[in-house]
Amino acid sequence: MKRGKKYQDAAKLVERGKLYDPAEALALVKKTSTSKFDETVELHLRTGCDGRHADQQVRGAVVLPNGTGKSVRVLVFAKGDKIDEATAAGADHVGGEELIPKIQNEGWLDFDVVVATPDMMGVVGRLGKVLGPKGLMPNPKAGTVTPDVTKAINEIKAGKIEYRLDKANIIHVPIGKASFSEEKLLENFNALMEAVLKARPSTLKGQYLKSVTVASTMGPGVRINNSKY
């Protein structure tokens, strides 16, 4: 794959084969982020899990101490009093049954996270084929199926992110923006790593984290020494 000159210049700053400590790696990611826009800093964790087995799934959520730097649009499926509660808590969209055709037939997806009260999951389940592949399906493990919609919305708006294995058993998550200070990025990195390490499946034999890499949206990956993890 042909890369642009900016990328090639940035890549020269990363020593090939070197494993950096987290603070050093994040400083380098900031340095190699040269786009005109504020790039997202992403963490990529290659695991030794086999997600095809239910007992080796890794999934959860964590509130990043400094947020993600992105404003998140929240859709809440609720009824009765919970509609007013969700609206008061700052949900961007709130509704029920009437939203199904809008999402299914009109392709409306102007939201980043979906929260549902437990009594609405029968309705939301009908959107499985649309929301599932996009990773938007509410899930109790991620705290997005809950009767406490106020808490869910507040946490999401404060920088709660979900982590889960993809088909290649890799976890990809944003941990902030390139404009964040190194200290803020490191705090977010540590909070995420702590959560993922706690989520290690008890049935897993062998190495849990095979590689830990940080990168900005357009920048080169910087590998972190994961021996202590």
C-alpha positions as a LaTeX table, in Angstrom:
\begin{tabular}{lrrr}
\hline
Residue & $x$ (\AA) & $y$ (\AA) & $z$ (\AA) \\
\hline
Met1 & 0.00 & 0.00 & 0.00 \\
Lys2 & 1.47 & 3.32 & $-1.10$ \\
Arg3 & 1.70 & 5.85 & 1.72 \\
Gly4 & 1.96 & 9.63 & 1.41 \\
Lys5 & 5.12 & 11.62 & 2.16 \\
Lys6 & 3.73 & 12.87 & 5.50 \\
Tyr7 & 3.15 & 9.32 & 6.67 \\
Gln8 & 6.58 & 8.17 & 5.49 \\
Asp9 & 8.27 & 11.06 & 7.31 \\
Ala10 & 6.29 & 10.30 & 10.47 \\
Ala11 & 7.11 & 6.58 & 10.22 \\
Lys12 & 10.85 & 7.41 & 10.22 \\
Leu13 & 10.46 & 8.74 & 13.77 \\
Val14 & 9.33 & 5.30 & 14.98 \\
Glu15 & 12.20 & 2.89 & 15.53 \\
Arg16 & 11.41 & $-0.42$ & 13.82 \\
Gly17 & 11.24 & $-3.38$ & 16.16 \\
Lys18 & 11.47 & $-1.20$ & 19.27 \\
Leu19 & 8.96 & $-1.69$ & 22.09 \\
Tyr20 & 8.29 & 1.63 & 23.82 \\
Asp21 & 7.02 & 2.32 & 27.31 \\
Pro22 & 3.46 & 3.77 & 27.28 \\
Ala23 & 4.40 & 7.41 & 28.04 \\
Glu24 & 7.11 & 7.41 & 25.36 \\
Ala25 & 4.79 & 5.74 & 22.82 \\
Leu26 & 2.00 & 8.28 & 23.38 \\
Ala27 & 4.43 & 11.20 & 23.07 \\
Leu28 & 5.54 & 9.72 & 19.74 \\
Val29 & 1.94 & 9.30 & 18.56 \\
Lys30 & 1.34 & 13.01 & 19.22 \\
Lys31 & 4.53 & 13.86 & 17.33 \\
Thr32 & 3.60 & 11.71 & 14.31 \\
Ser33 & 0.07 & 13.11 & 14.10 \\
Thr34 & 0.49 & 15.72 & 11.35 \\
Ser35 & $-2.98$ & 16.05 & 9.79 \\
Lys36 & $-4.88$ & 19.32 & 9.65 \\
Phe37 & $-7.68$ & 17.80 & 11.75 \\
Asp38 & $-7.47$ & 16.64 & 15.37 \\
Glu39 & $-6.74$ & 12.95 & 14.92 \\
Thr40 & $-8.13$ & 10.29 & 17.23 \\
Val41 & $-5.57$ & 8.28 & 19.19 \\
Glu42 & $-6.45$ & 4.60 & 19.01 \\
Leu43 & $-5.30$ & 1.59 & 21.00 \\
His44 & $-5.11$ & $-1.81$ & 19.29 \\
Leu45 & $-4.77$ & $-4.91$ & 21.47 \\
Arg46 & $-4.08$ & $-8.24$ & 19.76 \\
Thr47 & $-5.23$ & $-10.98$ & 22.11 \\
Gly48 & $-4.62$ & $-14.69$ & 22.44 \\
Cys49 & $-8.38$ & $-15.28$ & 22.86 \\
Asp50 & $-10.58$ & $-17.24$ & 20.51 \\
Gly51 & $-13.79$ & $-15.24$ & 20.32 \\
Arg52 & $-15.61$ & $-18.15$ & 18.66 \\
His53 & $-15.85$ & $-19.67$ & 22.15 \\
Ala54 & $-18.37$ & $-17.91$ & 24.41 \\
Asp55 & $-16.09$ & $-18.36$ & 27.45 \\
Gln56 & $-13.26$ & $-16.49$ & 25.69 \\
Gln57 & $-15.24$ & $-13.40$ & 24.76 \\
Val58 & $-13.86$ & $-10.11$ & 26.04 \\
Arg59 & $-16.40$ & $-7.34$ & 26.28 \\
Gly60 & $-17.08$ & $-4.49$ & 28.64 \\
Ala61 & $-17.07$ & $-0.74$ & 29.08 \\
Val62 & $-14.97$ & 1.81 & 30.92 \\
Val63 & $-15.31$ & 5.53 & 31.57 \\
Leu64 & $-12.11$ & 7.23 & 30.40 \\
Pro65 & $-11.04$ & 9.80 & 33.03 \\
Asn66 & $-10.50$ & 12.48 & 30.36 \\
Gly67 & $-13.20$ & 11.45 & 27.88 \\
Thr68 & $-12.59$ & 10.74 & 24.19 \\
Gly69 & $-12.64$ & 14.33 & 22.95 \\
Lys70 & $-15.64$ & 13.47 & 20.81 \\
Ser71 & $-19.23$ & 14.53 & 21.44 \\
Val72 & $-21.34$ & 11.37 & 21.45 \\
Arg73 & $-24.92$ & 11.22 & 20.18 \\
Val74 & $-27.10$ & 8.95 & 22.33 \\
Leu75 & $-30.34$ & 7.29 & 21.23 \\
Val76 & $-32.53$ & 5.90 & 24.03 \\
Phe77 & $-35.33$ & 3.39 & 23.55 \\
Ala78 & $-37.78$ & 3.87 & 26.42 \\
Lys79 & $-41.43$ & 4.30 & 27.32 \\
Gly80 & $-43.51$ & 6.00 & 29.99 \\
Asp81 & $-41.63$ & 8.06 & 32.61 \\
Lys82 & $-38.29$ & 6.88 & 31.23 \\
Ile83 & $-38.82$ & 9.03 & 28.11 \\
Asp84 & $-38.84$ & 12.22 & 30.20 \\
Glu85 & $-35.96$ & 10.93 & 32.33 \\
Ala86 & $-33.80$ & 10.23 & 29.24 \\
Thr87 & $-34.64$ & 13.64 & 27.73 \\
Ala88 & $-33.77$ & 15.41 & 30.99 \\
Ala89 & $-30.46$ & 13.52 & 31.19 \\
Gly90 & $-29.42$ & 14.87 & 27.78 \\
Ala91 & $-30.21$ & 12.05 & 25.35 \\
Asp92 & $-30.05$ & 13.28 & 21.74 \\
His93 & $-32.96$ & 11.09 & 20.58 \\
Val94 & $-35.60$ & 9.26 & 22.62 \\
Gly95 & $-38.37$ & 7.03 & 21.34 \\
Gly96 & $-39.86$ & 3.58 & 20.99 \\
Glu97 & $-41.65$ & 1.47 & 18.43 \\
Glu98 & $-42.04$ & 4.41 & 15.99 \\
Leu99 & $-38.24$ & 4.55 & 15.45 \\
Ile100 & $-38.07$ & 0.99 & 14.07 \\
Pro101 & $-39.18$ & 1.77 & 10.46 \\
Lys102 & $-37.09$ & 4.97 & 10.46 \\
Ile103 & $-33.93$ & 2.93 & 11.19 \\
Gln104 & $-34.91$ & $-0.20$ & 9.23 \\
Asn105 & $-36.40$ & 1.34 & 6.10 \\
Glu106 & $-34.97$ & 4.84 & 5.92 \\
Gly107 & $-31.45$ & 3.95 & 7.10 \\
Trp108 & $-31.52$ & 6.61 & 9.84 \\
Leu109 & $-28.36$ & 6.24 & 11.95 \\
Asp110 & $-27.69$ & 9.71 & 13.42 \\
Phe111 & $-26.42$ & 8.31 & 16.72 \\
Asp112 & $-23.25$ & 6.77 & 18.13 \\
Val113 & $-24.58$ & 4.77 & 21.10 \\
Val114 & $-27.93$ & 3.08 & 21.72 \\
Val115 & $-29.32$ & 2.68 & 25.26 \\
Ala116 & $-32.47$ & 0.70 & 26.02 \\
Thr117 & $-34.52$ & 0.01 & 29.13 \\
Pro118 & $-34.94$ & $-3.77$ & 29.67 \\
Asp119 & $-38.67$ & $-3.64$ & 28.80 \\
Met120 & $-37.80$ & $-2.24$ & 25.33 \\
Met121 & $-35.39$ & $-5.03$ & 24.29 \\
Gly122 & $-38.21$ & $-6.94$ & 22.58 \\
Val123 & $-38.66$ & $-3.95$ & 20.27 \\
Val124 & $-34.92$ & $-3.22$ & 19.86 \\
Gly125 & $-34.26$ & $-6.91$ & 19.08 \\
Arg126 & $-36.01$ & $-6.40$ & 15.74 \\
Leu127 & $-33.14$ & $-4.09$ & 14.75 \\
Gly128 & $-30.50$ & $-6.78$ & 15.36 \\
Lys129 & $-29.57$ & $-7.09$ & 11.68 \\
Val130 & $-29.05$ & $-3.33$ & 11.36 \\
Leu131 & $-27.47$ & $-2.45$ & 14.71 \\
Gly132 & $-25.56$ & $-5.70$ & 15.34 \\
Pro133 & $-23.00$ & $-5.45$ & 12.50 \\
Lys134 & $-22.35$ & $-1.80$ & 13.40 \\
Gly135 & $-21.66$ & $-2.68$ & 17.05 \\
Leu136 & $-24.63$ & $-0.55$ & 18.14 \\
Met137 & $-26.81$ & $-3.22$ & 19.74 \\
Pro138 & $-27.48$ & $-2.42$ & 23.43 \\
Asn139 & $-25.88$ & $-4.93$ & 25.79 \\
Pro140 & $-26.14$ & $-5.42$ & 29.56 \\
Lys141 & $-22.36$ & $-6.05$ & 29.83 \\
Ala142 & $-21.68$ & $-2.63$ & 28.34 \\
Gly143 & $-24.26$ & $-1.01$ & 30.61 \\
Thr144 & $-26.45$ & 0.02 & 27.68 \\
Val145 & $-29.43$ & $-2.17$ & 28.69 \\
Thr146 & $-30.43$ & $-0.62$ & 32.00 \\
Pro147 & $-33.40$ & 0.83 & 33.89 \\
Asp148 & $-31.07$ & 3.65 & 35.07 \\
Val149 & $-31.02$ & 5.69 & 31.85 \\
Thr150 & $-29.74$ & 8.83 & 33.60 \\
Lys151 & $-26.59$ & 7.07 & 34.81 \\
Ala152 & $-26.03$ & 5.43 & 31.40 \\
Ile153 & $-26.35$ & 8.73 & 29.51 \\
Asn154 & $-24.14$ & 10.64 & 31.97 \\
Glu155 & $-21.38$ & 8.02 & 31.73 \\
Ile156 & $-21.51$ & 7.88 & 27.94 \\
Lys157 & $-21.39$ & 11.67 & 27.64 \\
Ala158 & $-18.49$ & 11.74 & 30.14 \\
Gly159 & $-16.40$ & 9.44 & 27.94 \\
Lys160 & $-17.55$ & 5.87 & 28.49 \\
Ile161 & $-16.33$ & 3.57 & 25.74 \\
Glu162 & $-17.07$ & $-0.04$ & 24.96 \\
Tyr163 & $-14.36$ & $-2.56$ & 24.16 \\
Arg164 & $-14.86$ & $-5.95$ & 22.52 \\
Leu165 & $-13.04$ & $-8.48$ & 20.35 \\
Asp166 & $-13.41$ & $-8.16$ & 16.60 \\
Lys167 & $-13.41$ & $-11.19$ & 14.27 \\
Ala168 & $-9.60$ & $-11.29$ & 14.36 \\
Asn169 & $-9.65$ & $-11.25$ & 18.22 \\
Ile170 & $-8.29$ & $-7.70$ & 18.30 \\
Ile171 & $-9.69$ & $-4.90$ & 20.47 \\
His172 & $-9.71$ & $-1.45$ & 18.81 \\
Val173 & $-10.62$ & 1.53 & 21.01 \\
Pro174 & $-10.23$ & 5.34 & 20.96 \\
Ile175 & $-8.38$ & 6.74 & 23.99 \\
Gly176 & $-8.49$ & 10.44 & 23.16 \\
Lys177 & $-7.38$ & 13.02 & 20.62 \\
Ala178 & $-3.91$ & 14.02 & 19.43 \\
Ser179 & $-4.54$ & 17.46 & 20.97 \\
Phe180 & $-4.77$ & 15.89 & 24.45 \\
Ser181 & $-1.73$ & 16.30 & 26.71 \\
Glu182 & 0.51 & 13.24 & 27.13 \\
Glu183 & $-0.65$ & 13.03 & 30.76 \\
Lys184 & $-4.33$ & 12.87 & 29.78 \\
Leu185 & $-3.67$ & 10.24 & 27.11 \\
Leu186 & $-1.65$ & 8.17 & 29.58 \\
Glu187 & $-4.43$ & 8.36 & 32.22 \\
Asn188 & $-6.96$ & 7.16 & 29.62 \\
Phe189 & $-4.58$ & 4.43 & 28.42 \\
Asn190 & $-4.05$ & 3.15 & 31.97 \\
Ala191 & $-7.80$ & 3.15 & 32.74 \\
Leu192 & $-8.53$ & 1.15 & 29.59 \\
Met193 & $-5.69$ & $-1.32$ & 30.16 \\
Glu194 & $-6.80$ & $-1.92$ & 33.74 \\
Ala195 & $-10.35$ & $-2.73$ & 32.58 \\
Val196 & $-9.18$ & $-5.05$ & 29.79 \\
Leu197 & $-6.77$ & $-6.91$ & 32.08 \\
Lys198 & $-9.58$ & $-7.46$ & 34.60 \\
Ala199 & $-11.72$ & $-8.87$ & 31.76 \\
Arg200 & $-9.23$ & $-11.64$ & 30.97 \\
Pro201 & $-11.24$ & $-14.86$ & 30.45 \\
Ser202 & $-10.50$ & $-17.36$ & 33.23 \\
Thr203 & $-10.49$ & $-20.20$ & 30.68 \\
Leu204 & $-7.72$ & $-18.68$ & 28.56 \\
Lys205 & $-4.48$ & $-20.64$ & 28.50 \\
Gly206 & $-1.33$ & $-18.90$ & 27.36 \\
Gln207 & $-0.66$ & $-15.26$ & 26.60 \\
Tyr208 & $-3.57$ & $-12.84$ & 26.90 \\
Leu209 & $-2.18$ & $-9.71$ & 25.21 \\
Lys210 & 0.06 & $-10.58$ & 22.27 \\
Ser211 & 0.69 & $-7.01$ & 21.16 \\
Val212 & $-0.24$ & $-3.50$ & 22.29 \\
Thr213 & $-0.07$ & $-0.74$ & 19.68 \\
Val214 & $-1.07$ & 2.94 & 19.73 \\
Ala215 & $-1.57$ & 5.10 & 16.65 \\
Ser216 & $-3.30$ & 8.25 & 15.52 \\
Thr217 & $-5.92$ & 8.09 & 12.73 \\
Met218 & $-3.42$ & 8.83 & 9.95 \\
Gly219 & $-0.16$ & 8.06 & 11.72 \\
Pro220 & 2.06 & 4.97 & 12.03 \\
Gly221 & 1.57 & 2.40 & 14.80 \\
Val222 & 3.88 & 2.55 & 17.83 \\
Arg223 & 4.30 & $-0.73$ & 19.69 \\
Ile224 & 4.28 & $-0.80$ & 23.47 \\
Asn225 & 6.30 & $-3.16$ & 25.61 \\
Asn226 & 3.56 & $-5.41$ & 26.96 \\
Ser227 & 5.75 & $-7.62$ & 29.15 \\
Lys228 & 4.27 & $-6.12$ & 32.31 \\
Tyr229 & 0.74 & $-6.91$ & 31.11 \\
\hline
\end{tabular}
